[in-house]
Amino acid sequence: MSDIKYIFLVLVIAILGPFASDSYLPSLPQMTEYFQTTETVMQLTVTVFFLGLASFQLLWGPFSDKLGRRKALLLGGLTALVGCVVAMFAWSPTMLNIGRFIQGAGGAANATLCRSVLRDRFSGPRLAQAGGIVGIFFALVPSVAPIVGGFIQEAFDWRANFIFLFFFTLTIVWIIWQFFPESNTNLNHRALHWDQFMGNYKTLLTDKSFLGYTLASSAGFSGLIAYYTISPFLLQNVLLLTPSEYGYSAIVITLGFMAGHLTNAMLVKKLGMNRMLELGFFTMLVGGVLMTTYALMGIVTLTAILAPTLIFIYGSSFTFSNGAAGAIQRFGHIAGSAGAMFGFLQILGTTIISFLISFSSDETGLTLGITFTLMALFAFGLYNVLVTKAQEF
């Protein structure tokens, strides 16, 4: 199989999680009314999804190291299908959250193993470049998913979004079954043994460079999820966008992602992963400071929200592929576990930020702007302490 076909299959694997997390976002205000609950309760459905996504990555990585990537991906897809069914027939917010958690648990296989299957085939700058290529097309998902979800919401209702997700997930499972080759040629039959399981994770958690790259990437991703948590209510309830108009606003996310990943793919071989990360941190900070300034000046418009978000996402896209490549490049012998721990720590940070933000009511963009700014400073600080100083010795 050619590299291009292989990367395309990785892209198919990767899009399940973001589609499951983003396509129902336009329905959140309507779901709040349907269940006669609060914005905070509905925003927690985002948090619960990422909690499942984070926690189960720790299982899928070693599972794939022992039994193969293909089996793990298929089992994860089937688990996500169960979550779709539970959410589809939910009669209460609690039932909905159970379904969302199961969806996240299944989607965790795809989220973590898309990094591992790239590492199975590529290394070094080529790994970062392949990740960047996936990222360019992967960037379409944050735009396409809310647009599709917005039209489904206006044409039908919120349950139809989960019906759509069921058939979307089923299609991805079929593609993996039919076309994806086993990429793990060095199965580790002790990967799920307790001593090996914990030993691998201890190795990763005591490696400063691994932690630095991972947590810096987590900060960029946390800013993105902060936008997804706040924006359905800020743009629809405050700025009065319809569900489909809200879906179209996600094109801004796509533009930022695609421009960032394209820039990274073009420059990473010349400048290196570390320099691209530093450029990303600075750009994220610019977006955060700009949005905070607009909010403090009382400027609450669509442009005042989306323009700084575009800048932040452009910068954060540098942290995704370079952070992942930097974190796992030295751990090819335990690539599944490394990818799993990377995903767990990345999404754990995201889950915490999403949970904290769900208790705030942002009607000006101030909470979002402060979050962007803090995440940029947090990323730069951790990278400087854990990666830069470690490489000096």
N, C-alpha and C positions, 0 to 999 in steps of 0.2 A: 504494500500500500504506500502511495506517495505521501510526502510530508503534508501536502495541501489537503488531501482527502482525510488524513489523520487529524489535522487541525480542525477541519470542518466537523468531524465526529465529536471532537472535544467540545466544540462550540455547542453542538446539539445537547451534549450532556450538561453543559454549564447553565443553559438557560432555564432549566426547570425551577430552580430555587427563586430567582428573581421574578419569574412570571407568577409563581405562587404567592410571592410577597407583595407584588405591585398591582396585579390586575384588578383586585377587589377594592383598591383604595378609593376610587370615585364613589363607591357605595357606602362608605363609612358614615356620612351624615344621615343617609336614609336608613341605615341599619340602626343608628342611634334612635331614630323615631320609631322604627318597627318594634324594637325591644323595649321601648320606653325607658331608656337608661341615659347615662351621661356620656359626654365626649371622652372622659377619662377611661370609662369602662371599655368603650370601643377601641380607643387607642391601645389598650392593653392587648388586644388581639394581635397587634404588630409585635409587641414584646414577647408574647407567648410563642408565636411562630419562631422568632429568633432564639428563644430559649431552647426549643426542640432542635433547631438547626445547629446550635452551638454544642449542646451536650452530647448528641449522638455522633458527632464527628469523631469523638474519641473512640467510639466503637468501630465505625466503618473503616477507619484507617488500618488498624491492626487486622481486622477481618479480611480486608483486601490484600494485606501482606501475606496472610496465610492461605486464603482460598482463591485469591485472584480478584482483579478489579471488576471483571465482567459480572461475576456472581453477586458481588456487593452492590453494583449499580442496579441490577435487576431486582434484587430484594428490596433495595431502597425505593425503587419506583413503585413496587407493589404496596409498600407501606404508605407512600404518599397517596396512592389511590384510595386506601382505606380512610385516610384523613379527609380527602375530598368528600367522600360519602357522608361521613359524620357531620362535617360542616354544612353540607347541602341540606341535611334534614334537621339541623339544629333548631330547638324550640326555646332555647334560652342562651344568654351570653356565656354561661358556664359550659354548655354543650358545644357552643361555637369554639370556645377556647380549647376544649379537648380536641376537636377536629383540627384546629390550627396547629396545636402542638404535634399531633401525629403527622400532619403535612410537613412540618419542619423537620421532624425526626427522619422521615423518608427522604426529603430533599437534601438532608445533610450528606447522604452518600454522594450525590452529584456534586455538591458544593466542595467537598474535600477532595474527591478523587479526580476532578478535572485538573487540579494541580499535580496530583501524583502521576496521572497518565502522561502529562506533558514531561514530567521529570523522568519517566521511564524511557522516553525517546530522545530528549534534548538535555543540554547542560550549558552552564556558563551564560555568556551574552546571547547565545542562540536560544536558550531557555527563556530569557527575558524578552527576546524579540518574538518568539512564538506566543508567549503570553500576551504581548502587546497586540499581535495580529488577532488573537481571540478576543481581546478587549475591544478592538475597533468595532467588530460586528456584534459583540456582546452588548455594546453600548446602545444598540437599537432597542434592547428589551425594556429599559426604563421608560422609553417613549412609547413603544408599541403596546405594551401591557396595559397602561392606564387608558390609552385611547380605546383599545378593544373593550376594556372593562367599563368605560364611560358609555359607550354605545349600547352595550348589553344592559347596563343599568337603566338607561332611558327607554330601551325597547321592551324590556321585561322587568326584572327586579333583581335584588341582590343574590337570591339563590341561583339564578341563571349563571352568575359568574363562577360559582363552584361547579355547576354542571359542565361549563366550558373547560374549567381546570381539570376535571376528571378525564375528559376525552383528550385534552392536550397532553396530560401526563401519560395516558395510555398509548398515545402515538410515540412518545419518546421511548417508552419501555419497548415497544415493538421495534423501533430503529436500533436500539442497543442489542436486542435479541438477534436481529437479522444481520447486522453489519459490523458491530464493534468487535475487534479481535482482542484476545487477552494480551495485555501489554506487560504484565508482570511476569517476567521470565525467570525470576529468582524467588520462588515462593519460600517464605519463612514459616515452617511448620510449628515453630515455637512462639509465633507472634502473639497468640492469644493466651499463652501460659502466663500466669500472674507475675512471675519474676521477670520474664522478658517484657511483658506488657508495661509494668511499672518502671523497669530499668530503662526502656526506650524513652519514656516520658520524662524520667529524671534527667537523663542525658540532655534532652532538649531544654528543659526548664532551668538547667544550670549553665546553659550556654548563653553568654551575654549578647553575642551578635544575633543569635536566633531571636532572643527576646526583644532586642532593639528593633530589628526589621519588622517583627510581627506586630508589636505594639504601635509602631509608627504607622503601619498600614491600617491597624484597627482604628486609629484616630481619624484617618481620612474617611473610612467606611462609616464610622459613627456619625460624622457630619452629614453624610448622605442620608442615613436612616433617620436622623433628626428632622431632615426636610420632609421625608415621607410621613413621619408621625404627625407633624404640625400642619403641613400644607393642605391636606384635604379640607380641614376646617377653616384655616386662614384664607384660602383662596375661594372656597365655596360659600362659607357663612359670612365672612367679612367683605370680601371683594365681589361676592355674588356671581361667581362663575357657575355655569351648569356642569353636571358630571362630564359631559363630552368635552366642554371647553377646558375643564380641569385636565382631562386626559391629554388634550393637545398641548397644554402648558408643559407637559413632561418632555416635549421635544427639546426644551432647553437643556434638560439633563443629558439627552442624547448628544446634542451638539458639544457640550462640555466633555463628555466621555470620549466621543470620537476624535475630537481635536486633540485631546490630551494623549490618548493612546497612539494616534498617528504621529504626533510630535515625538513621543517616546520611542516608537519603533524606528523613526528616522535618526534620532540623536543618541540612543543608548550605546551603540557600538563606539561612537566617537567620544562621548563624554563619560560613559560608564554609569553603572547603576547608582552609585552613591551621589554623584553630582546631580543626576536627575531627581533623586529623592529630595535633595536640598532645594532645588528649584521648585519642586512641588510644595514643600512646606511654606516657602515664601509666598507663592501664589495663593495658597489656602488662606494665609493670614490677610492678604489684601482683600479677598472676598469677605472674610469675617468682619474686618474693620469697616469696610464700606457699608455692609448691611446694618451694622450697629449704629453707624453715623446717621444713616437714613432714618432709622427708627427713633433715635434720640431727637432728631429734627422734626419728627411728626410726619414724615413723608411715607405714607402707606399706599403705594400703588403697585400694580402688577410689575412694572419695570423695576421698582425699588426692591422687590422681592426676588425676581428672576435673574436680574443682571448680576448681583453679587453671588447668587447660587451658581450661575454659569461659571464665574471665575473660580469659586471654591472647588467645584467638581472638576474643572480643567486641571487644577493643581493636584487634587486628590487622586486623579487617575494615574499620575506618575508614581504614587505610593503603592498602588495595587499590584501591578506586574513586577515592579522592581523590588517591592517589599517581599513578595512571595518568592521570587528568584533568589534574593539575598538570604532569606531565612532557610530555605531547604536545599540550597545548592551543595552543601557539604554533607548532606545526609541521604545520599542516594541509596544506601543499604537499608534504610528504614524510611523510604520516601512516603509510604502510606501513613505511618505514624507521624512523620514530620508535617505532612500536609494536614493531617487531622488536628494536631496541636496548634498549627498555624490558624486553621479555621476556627477552632474552639476559642482561642484567645482573642482573635479578631472579632468574632461575633459575640463573645461574652461582654467585651467592652461596649459593643453596639447595644446589646440587650440592657445593660445598666443605664446607658444614656437614654435609650428609648423609654425605659421605665420611669426615670426621673422626670423626663420632659412631659410624660403623659399626665402629670399632676399640675402642669402649668397651662394657663389659657393665654395663648399668644395672639393678640389682635393687632400688633404693630410690626412684628418681625424681630423685636428686640431679643426675645429668648433664642431665636434661631441664630441671630447675628453673634450673640455672646457665645453660643455653642460652637459656631464655626471658628471664632477667634481662639477660644480655649483649646479646641482640638488641634489647631495649627501649632500653638505654643507647646502643647503637650507632646505632639509628634516630634517637633524639633528637639525639645529637651531630652526625651528618652533616647532618640537616635544619637544625639551628641554624647550622652553619658554612657550608653551601653554599646554602641557600635564604633563610633569614631575613636573614643579613648581606648577601647579594647584592641582596635587595630594598630594603635600606636605602640603597643607593647609586644 
